Each structure stands twice: as structure tokens, then as C-alpha cells.
Amino acid sequence: MTARLTESTILIVDDDSDIREGIALALAAEGASTLQAEDGNEAVALWRSHEPDVVVLDMMLPKRSGFLVFEELKRTESPPIVVMITANEGRRHEEYARTLGIHAYLTKPVRLESLITTIIKLRAS
């Protein structure tokens, strides 16, 4: 099997270390370089210092919500692709994410193959 994300640097933002680690392992198996942040402020700082091309972003985060992180990232010169993941199943949040310009919105538990496929499709478009 060919690694499908060899040219990607992906920032994984989630306050649950098990989720971060699981996603990081799956993405690394596809050849991606990964960074991890456990809160919104750390996410913004890591993005500024490394400028990954993709961010997997939890909606509910300590210190700064995923929505506030996204608003910060989209104001930059070359904003990343953002895939928001959340345990919140409410349609209102999904609609809000789409109006902000979130590239994809996935509900937890996220199937890792689904996340990888989503990232590959977004990078190709």
C-alpha cells in the first residue's frame, strides 16, 4: 500500500490525548508529518511556527474553541485546510462551521479511514 499523505504536515488539535495519538498514528502510517496540540492557544502557536497545510480541529477545546482557532487561521496569508471533528451532533454547529468556511465537518467517533480519505480529497481539490 502506498502512503497517500507523504507531502503533508498535519496539525491535530484535540484535548483527548488518546484521540490525538490515534489520529497521529493513522496519518503517520500514510506518510504525513504530524504535530499535536491539546488546546486552542497551543494550536494557534504551533500553526504560526510550523504552518501545516492541514489542521484536524476539535470543536470543543480548552482556552480557545475550535471556532475561534479557525477564525484566527483563516485570517492568515495562506490558511490551511481545516477538518473539524466533534462529538456534538447538533446541526446548528455544523451549519455554523460551514458558514465560516470549514472545509469538512466530521462527527466523533471518526473512522480513521474516513478522516484520511477526507484529507486526501481536500488536498486534491
Secondary structure, 3 states (H helix, E strand, C coil): CCCCCCCCEEEEECCCHHHHHHHHHHHHHCCCEEEEECCHHHHHHHHHHHCCCEEEEECCCCCCCHHHHHHHHHCCCCCCEEEEEECCCCHHHHHHHHHHCCCEEEECCCCHHHHHHHHHHHHHC
